[in-house]
Amino acid sequence: MNRRTLTATLLSASIGTVAAGSLAYAPTDAHAAPPATASKSTPKAKALKKLLPKAPAGFKAPSKVQPRNRGDIYEQINGGSESYLANGMTDAVFATYAKKGGAAGSEISAEVFRFPDAASASKQFSHLYDKDGVAWEGGKAVIHEFGVEAVLGALIIKATFNEGDAAVVDACKAIVKGVAQAAAK
């Protein structure tokens, strides 16, 4: 069969929209079948800010929510952007969960980075943490006294703070799990 298949993946400039299509080409030939065209669209990915969970116990709802994409990620993480972009980051969101009644600085910073697939997210996580991390919630995480940084599927999710205690680490875990659960729906 002398049929060639051309497959193209088109990425929209808007956040999270992915459309894929296939086009089969057959040369003009009396015995050749007519060209077949098939198009398939994946559902629009949820806006990352919709994945942010409600506040964990003792904290206020997320504020200072900053969605970012490949074009403006530099505004948020400056020089660190290079490796995220090189590994295929599609979009990100940043938010703050302030502690109820807490002093300035006692807040959790949440960061969610989306990649086109789990392999790309894993590659970026390995770039950031080398061989650190343990199996956690179906992915891999670095859990430390400042919070949780995890790769779960196609997402890298970070929930960290400057000051706190074990209860704040638990709140960080709740945020990371909440994002992962919302993404799975």
VENCOR-V968285 format. One record per pair of residues at least 6 apart in sequence whose ideal C-beta (glycine too) atoms are under 6 Angstrom apart, sorted by the first residue. I is the first residue (numbers start at 1). J is the second residue. D is the distance in Angstrom with one decimal. If there is no record, write none. Layout:
i=(I & I)
j=(J & J)
d=(D & D)
This chain:
i=(3 & 4 & 5 & 6 & 7 & 9 & 10 & 15 & 15 & 16 & 17 & 18 & 19 & 20 & 21 & 22 & 23 & 24 & 24 & 25 & 26 & 26 & 48 & 48 & 48 & 49 & 49 & 49 & 51 & 51 & 51 & 52 & 52 & 53 & 53 & 55 & 55 & 56 & 56 & 58 & 59 & 59 & 59 & 60 & 60 & 62 & 62 & 63 & 64 & 65 & 66 & 67 & 68 & 68 & 69 & 73 & 74 & 76 & 83 & 87 & 87 & 87 & 88 & 88 & 88 & 89 & 89 & 90 & 91 & 92 & 93 & 94 & 95 & 96 & 96 & 97 & 98 & 99 & 105 & 106 & 108 & 108 & 108 & 109 & 110 & 110 & 111 & 112 & 112 & 113 & 114 & 115 & 115 & 117 & 118 & 118 & 121 & 121 & 121 & 122 & 125 & 125 & 129 & 132 & 133 & 133 & 133 & 139 & 139 & 139 & 140 & 141 & 141 & 142 & 146 & 147 & 147 & 147 & 147 & 148 & 148 & 148 & 148 & 149 & 150 & 150 & 152 & 157 & 157 & 159 & 159 & 159 & 161)
j=(26 & 25 & 24 & 23 & 22 & 20 & 19 & 69 & 91 & 45 & 44 & 42 & 41 & 40 & 39 & 38 & 37 & 35 & 36 & 35 & 32 & 35 & 91 & 93 & 112 & 65 & 67 & 93 & 179 & 182 & 183 & 62 & 95 & 175 & 178 & 61 & 97 & 171 & 174 & 100 & 97 & 99 & 171 & 98 & 100 & 95 & 97 & 96 & 96 & 95 & 94 & 93 & 76 & 92 & 91 & 81 & 81 & 94 & 127 & 120 & 123 & 124 & 115 & 116 & 120 & 113 & 115 & 114 & 114 & 113 & 112 & 111 & 110 & 107 & 109 & 108 & 107 & 106 & 162 & 163 & 159 & 161 & 172 & 160 & 159 & 175 & 158 & 157 & 179 & 156 & 155 & 121 & 154 & 154 & 153 & 154 & 151 & 154 & 156 & 151 & 151 & 156 & 142 & 142 & 140 & 141 & 142 & 150 & 151 & 152 & 151 & 148 & 150 & 149 & 160 & 159 & 160 & 161 & 172 & 159 & 172 & 173 & 176 & 158 & 157 & 176 & 180 & 176 & 179 & 172 & 175 & 176 & 168)
d=(5.0 & 5.2 & 5.2 & 5.3 & 5.0 & 4.9 & 5.1 & 5.3 & 4.7 & 3.4 & 5.4 & 5.1 & 4.9 & 5.7 & 4.4 & 5.1 & 5.8 & 5.8 & 4.4 & 6.0 & 4.4 & 5.6 & 5.9 & 3.8 & 5.2 & 5.3 & 5.6 & 5.0 & 4.9 & 4.3 & 5.4 & 4.8 & 5.5 & 6.0 & 2.6 & 4.9 & 5.6 & 3.9 & 4.1 & 5.7 & 4.5 & 5.6 & 6.0 & 4.7 & 5.9 & 4.0 & 5.7 & 5.4 & 4.5 & 4.6 & 4.5 & 5.0 & 5.2 & 4.5 & 4.8 & 4.7 & 5.0 & 5.8 & 5.2 & 5.2 & 5.1 & 4.0 & 5.2 & 5.1 & 4.2 & 5.3 & 5.7 & 5.1 & 5.2 & 4.6 & 5.0 & 5.3 & 4.7 & 5.1 & 5.9 & 4.3 & 4.5 & 4.4 & 5.4 & 5.5 & 5.5 & 4.8 & 5.9 & 5.5 & 5.1 & 5.4 & 4.3 & 5.3 & 5.6 & 4.4 & 5.8 & 4.1 & 4.9 & 5.5 & 5.1 & 5.3 & 5.1 & 5.0 & 5.5 & 5.7 & 3.8 & 5.7 & 5.4 & 5.2 & 4.3 & 5.9 & 4.9 & 5.6 & 5.1 & 3.8 & 5.3 & 5.7 & 3.7 & 4.8 & 5.1 & 5.1 & 3.6 & 5.7 & 4.0 & 5.4 & 4.6 & 5.4 & 4.9 & 4.5 & 5.3 & 5.3 & 4.5 & 4.7 & 5.0 & 3.7 & 4.2 & 5.2 & 5.4)
